């Protein structure tokens, strides 16, 4: 995989990971309720679940492109519509949303369990990955290239939420985010709608 193509993949995975939703709420809950270690634990185990979904998506997309290109195109457009819906939802959220999550008493074991369950119990992740990874998967893609895609998605997801857990363990960070939640939601909405348009435009290629 060319480095320029990988940078595009990493940027798209980062935007996907940074969008507010159940995953952010999970890390917020365990960081506020148990401190830095449970928050990091939730982030790492959530990334493991994300990696599993990315693995299924990459291998499934390769087969689908070869056998049913029309079905693949329909699924891709459905994924783009879902991204746009998430973007509109974020734009309309105002100051509400996951930034107002409250912490409850928790442990690292609970954080690990819930991290995996939130990832694997969220079928919307499959739609999300189909929309995003369809830009990079080709019928003749090597196993090594597929593994790079999977590891990139997993490591960026885990790295982002670890940073969130570490940042939120400092008492001044969350109040600042809560005060500026409307701007966070607006930026997220714009990025998600831009991603949806990029998916509709077709695969990213570098000659």
N, C-alpha and C positions, 0 to 999 in steps of 0.2 A: 504494500500500500504506500503510494507516494506521501511524503511528509505533509505536503500542502492539503491533500485529501484528508489525512488524519487530523490536521488542525481544524478543518471544517467539522469533522465528526466530533472532536472534543468540544468545540464551541456549542454545537447543537445539544450534546449530552449535558453540558453545563447549564444551558438555559432550561432544559427539561428538569434537571435536578433542583434548580433554584426556584422553580415555580411553587408558590404556596399551595398546600394541600394536606392530605392525611399524613404524609411522611414528615413534613415539617412539624405538624401538630404532635406527632409521636415523639420526636426529638425534644421539642419544647417541654412536653409533659415530664419526660424522664429527667431532663436536665434540671428543671425547676423543682421537681419533687425529690430527686436523689443526689443531685450534684453532677459534677463533670463526668465521673466514671460511668454511671448508668446512661447518661446521654451519649457518650462515645460508644458504649456497648450497643445501644439501640441503633446508632448510625451504622456500625460495622455489620450487624446482623441483617439490617435492612438492605445493605449493599449486597449481601450474599443472596438474598431473595431476588433482588434486581438482576444480578448476574444470571441466576437460573432462568428468569423470564427472557433475558436478552439472548441466552443460549438457544432456548426454544424458538424464539422469533427468528434469529439469523438462519438456523438450519431449516425452519419451515418456509421462510421466504424464498430461499434458494430453490427449493423443490417447487414451490408455487409458481415462481417466475417461469420455470421450464415447462411445467405441465398445464398451467391455466393462467396465461398472461392477462386475460380479460378479468378474471376473478381477482387477481392480484391488483389490477388497476382500480377496481371498485373498492377493495379493502383499503387501498392507499387513500382514495378520496374520502372514504368514511373516516379514516384517521385524521385527515386534514380538517374535516368538519368538526371532529371532536376537539382538536386543538383550538380552532376558532371559537368554539363554544366556551372552552375554558378561558380563553382570552377575554371574551365579552363578559363572562361571569366575574373575572378579576376586575375589569374596568368598572363594573357596577357595584363592587363590594364596598367601596368607600373605606372607612376606618375599621369596618368589621372584618372578621376572619380569624385565621389561626394565630395572629399576633397576640390575641387576647386570651390565649390558652392559659389555664391555671395549672399549677403543679400539684401533684398528690404524692404521698409517700410511696416510694418504689425502691426496688433493688436491681442489681445488675442482671440477676437471673430473669426477673420479670421483663426487664428491658430487652434482653436477648430474645426471649420468646415472642414478645409483641413486635419486635423489629422484623422478624421473619414473617409473622402472621399478617402484619400490615402490608408487606410487599406481596406475599403469595395470595393473600385474601383480596387483592385488589385487581380484578380482571381488566380494569381500565388501563393497567400498565401494558397489557398486550397491545391494546389499540394504540397507546402512546408509542410503543416501540415500533409497531408496524409503520406508523406514520413517519417516525424519525429515521429508522434504520433502512427503510425502503430506498432512501437516497444513496445508500452505499453498498447494498448487496447486489451481486450479479450472479447469473447462472453458473459461470465457471470459476467462481471465487474459491481460492485455496483454503484449506483448513487453517493455515497460519493466519491468513487475513481475517477469517471469521473469528478466530480467537482474539485477535487484536481488537476487533469491534466489541466483543463481549467484555474483555478486560477493561477497555476504555470506559464503557458504560458503567461497569461495576466500580472501578476505582474513582471515577469522578463523582458518582453518587455518594460513595462512602467518604471520600475526601471532603466533599462539600458539607455533609451533615456532621462530620467530626469537627470541622471549623465552626459550624453553628453551635455545637455543644460546648466547645471551648470558649467561644465568644460569649454565649449566654450565661456561662458560669461566672462572668464578671457582672456585678450588680447594675452597672450603668448602661449596659448594652440594650437589654430588653425594653426598658422605659423609653429609650430613644427611638427604637423601632416602632413601638406602639404609638408614639407621638407622630411618626411619619408613615404610618401604615397605609394611608391613602395614596401616597406617592409610590410606595412599594407595590401596591396592588395595580396602580396605573401602569407602571413600568413593566410589570409582569404581563399584564393584559396586552400591551403593545407588542412585546416580544413573542408571545404565544400566537397572536394573529399573524405576525410576520413569518413565524415558523410555518403556519398553515398555508400561507401564500407560497412559501418556498417549496413545500411538499407538492402543491398543485402544479408548480412550474416544471417539476420533473427531476430526475436523478442528477446529482452533482458528479461531473466528470472532469478530469484534467487530462488533456492530451499530451 
